[in-house]
Amino acid sequence: MKFTDGQWLLRPGVTAHYAAEAHTITAEGSKLVVHAPVRPIRHRGDTLQGPLLTVTLSSPMADVIRVRIEHFVGGHLKGPHVPLEVPAEGPATIAEDEQSATLTAGGLTVRVKKPGWELSFESGDRVLTRSGWRGVGYVQTTDGKAYMHDQLSLGVGECVYGLGERFTAFVKNGQTVDCDNKDGGTASEQAYKNVPFI
């Protein structure tokens, strides 16, 4: 789903709320839970309006970081419910200082910047990708639908691939890819074997 019209504008009928800061960062066992309001909290009045995003960082295994972004956590769950076998949390190390909080699993680290908002994914001294300003968000449309949004940076020459069965070019750079299961046949942008991983 594309929400923007160019770099600065939103498409008509779209309202976007982007994470503005890592307001609270809490270690819950082997998870790092970040509460990110959509505007900086300078005083009590800033807490009265706007969504609050919950970003949960964890690791199912070494060298893998799981990122879960939610809004209205704890609401009524509507079915149907498909039982999933969720693997136990893998070994992760959590550290925090005045500049950032980190969760490390094997050779991969996710760093939550303080103050402000930025998630950076690092291997050793190398930054692999970032979710920075206007990266994480909650988007509403005038038809009553709501979406979670995340945008990662790409370096020059990096390629994006995955997302399941597709009938377009293997490298997804420059494509808009919708992950709706439809039986449109080959030679179209529709697919019925979507996998939401890149």
C-alpha positions in Angstrom: 0.0 0.0 0.0 1.4 3.4 -1.0 0.5 6.2 1.4 2.7 9.1 0.1 2.6 11.3 -2.9 6.2 12.1 -3.5 8.6 12.6 -0.6 6.7 15.1 1.6 3.0 14.8 0.7 0.4 12.2 1.7 -2.1 10.8 -0.8 -5.6 12.2 -0.5 -7.6 10.6 2.3 -4.6 9.4 4.2 -3.6 10.5 7.7 -0.2 9.2 9.0 1.1 9.2 12.6 4.9 8.5 12.8 6.9 7.5 15.8 8.5 10.6 17.2 10.6 9.3 20.1 11.4 6.2 22.2 9.5 7.5 25.2 9.9 4.4 27.4 12.1 1.4 26.8 11.6 -1.6 29.0 13.3 -5.0 29.2 10.7 -7.8 29.6 12.7 -11.0 29.9 14.5 -11.4 26.6 12.3 -8.8 24.9 12.8 -5.0 24.5 9.5 -3.1 24.6 9.5 0.4 23.3 6.6 2.8 23.7 6.7 5.4 20.9 4.3 8.3 20.9 3.7 10.1 17.6 4.9 13.5 18.9 7.6 14.3 21.5 6.3 14.3 25.1 7.5 17.5 26.7 4.7 17.9 29.3 1.5 16.1 30.5 -0.6 17.8 27.8 1.3 16.1 25.0 -0.1 12.7 26.2 -3.7 13.6 25.6 -4.0 13.1 21.8 -2.4 10.9 19.1 -1.7 7.2 18.9 0.9 5.4 20.9 2.9 2.7 19.1 4.3 -0.3 20.8 7.5 -1.8 19.2 8.5 -5.1 20.6 12.0 -6.4 19.7 13.0 -10.0 20.4 14.9 -12.9 18.8 13.7 -16.4 18.0 17.2 -17.5 17.2 20.8 -16.3 16.8 21.3 -13.7 14.0 17.6 -13.0 13.7 15.7 -10.0 15.2 11.9 -10.0 15.4 10.2 -6.6 15.2 6.5 -6.3 16.1 4.8 -2.9 15.7 1.3 -2.5 17.3 -1.3 0.1 18.1 -4.2 -0.6 20.6 -2.5 -3.6 22.1 -4.9 -5.6 24.3 -8.1 -4.9 22.3 -10.8 -7.5 21.6 -9.4 -10.2 19.3 -11.7 -11.0 16.3 -11.5 -14.5 14.7 -10.9 -16.7 13.0 -7.8 -17.8 15.0 -5.3 -20.0 13.4 -3.1 -21.8 16.0 0.6 -21.2 15.5 3.5 -22.9 17.1 5.6 -20.0 18.3 9.2 -20.9 18.9 10.7 -20.1 22.3 12.6 -16.8 22.6 16.2 -17.3 21.6 19.2 -16.1 23.6 19.4 -12.3 23.5 21.5 -9.8 25.3 19.9 -6.4 26.3 22.0 -3.4 27.2 21.1 0.3 27.8 22.9 3.6 28.3 22.0 7.3 27.9 22.3 7.2 24.1 20.5 4.0 23.2 19.2 0.6 24.2 20.3 -2.6 22.3 19.2 -6.1 21.8 21.8 -8.5 20.5 21.2 -12.0 19.1 24.4 -13.7 17.8 26.1 -11.3 15.5 23.1 -9.0 14.9 22.1 -6.0 17.0 19.1 -3.7 16.9 19.8 -0.3 18.5 17.0 2.0 19.7 18.2 5.6 19.7 17.5 7.9 22.7 16.3 10.7 22.5 14.3 10.9 19.2 13.4 7.9 17.0 15.6 5.5 15.1 16.0 1.7 15.0 19.3 0.7 13.4 20.2 -2.9 12.6 23.9 -3.6 13.0 26.5 -6.3 12.5 29.7 -5.5 14.3 30.5 -1.9 13.4 28.5 -1.9 10.2 24.9 -0.6 10.0 22.9 -2.9 7.8 19.7 -0.8 7.6 17.7 1.8 9.6 14.1 2.7 10.3 14.4 6.4 11.0 12.4 9.6 10.7 8.9 8.8 9.3 9.9 5.1 9.2 7.5 3.6 11.7 3.9 4.7 11.7 0.2 4.2 12.0 -1.8 5.1 9.0 -5.6 5.8 8.7 -7.6 6.2 5.5 -11.0 7.9 5.0 -12.6 4.5 4.2 -12.1 3.6 7.9 -9.1 1.2 7.4 -5.9 1.4 9.5 -2.4 0.1 8.6 0.9 -0.2 10.3 3.8 1.2 8.4 7.6 0.6 8.4 10.2 1.8 6.0 13.8 0.6 6.0 16.8 2.4 4.4 18.6 0.8 1.5 22.2 1.4 0.4 23.4 2.1 -3.1 23.3 -1.2 -5.1 21.2 -3.1 -2.5 18.4 -5.3 -3.9 15.1 -6.3 -2.4 13.6 -9.7 -3.1 11.2 -12.2 -1.6 7.5 -11.8 -0.8 6.4 -15.2 -2.2 5.3 -16.1 -5.7 5.4 -13.2 -8.1 5.1 -12.8 -11.8 7.1 -9.6 -12.0 10.9 -9.0 -12.0 12.8 -11.0 -9.3 14.4 -7.8 -7.8 11.6 -5.8 -6.3 13.3 -2.4 -6.2 11.0 0.2 -7.7 7.9 -2.0 -7.6 4.9 -1.5 -5.4 3.9 -5.0 -4.1 0.5 -5.6 -2.5 0.3 -8.7 -0.4 -3.3 -9.7 -1.0 -4.0 -13.3 -1.9 -5.9 -13.4 -5.3 -6.1 -16.0 -8.0 -5.4 -13.8 -10.9 -3.2 -16.3 -12.9 0.2 -15.7 -14.3 1.3 -12.6 -16.2 -0.3 -10.3 -13.7 0.6 -8.5 -10.5 -1.8 -10.7 -8.5 -0.6 -13.7 -6.6 -2.0 -16.4 -4.4 1.2 -17.5 -2.6 2.1 -14.3 -0.8 4.8 -14.4 1.9 5.3 -11.1 3.7 9.0 -11.4 4.1 11.8 -9.7 2.1 
